[in-house]
Amino acid sequence: MGSRRDAAAMSPKVLRQLGREIYGHDAWMRQLAAALGVHQTTVWRWQSGQQPVPKAAQLAIELLRQR
């Protein structure tokens, strides 16, 4: 399934590292959620491994990192 492939591309650990790199240690989930137009709970599910990070979100996060 496609979502399983997407999950392998960005692990929860990598998401947490990138989130902190982009927004700092505090409140990075809230800020990332706002930037991506998703609820903070969605980002929490991604970083906890409950749901895979969708490919579109992965690409957007990489773009945010390059700013």
Residue pairs with C-beta under 8 A, 6 or more apart in sequence:
2 55
3 52
3 54
4 52
6 52
6 53
6 54
6 55
6 58
7 52
7 53
9 53
9 55
9 58
10 53
10 58
10 61
11 49
12 46
12 47
12 48
12 49
15 46
15 47
15 53
15 61
16 28
16 47
18 61
18 65
19 28
19 29
19 32
19 43
19 47
19 61
20 28
21 65
22 28
22 31
22 32
22 61
22 64
22 65
23 31
23 32
29 40
29 43
29 44
29 47
30 40
32 43
32 61
32 64
33 39
33 40
33 42
33 43
35 60
35 64
36 43
36 57
36 60
36 61
38 57
42 51
45 51
46 52
46 53
46 57
53 61
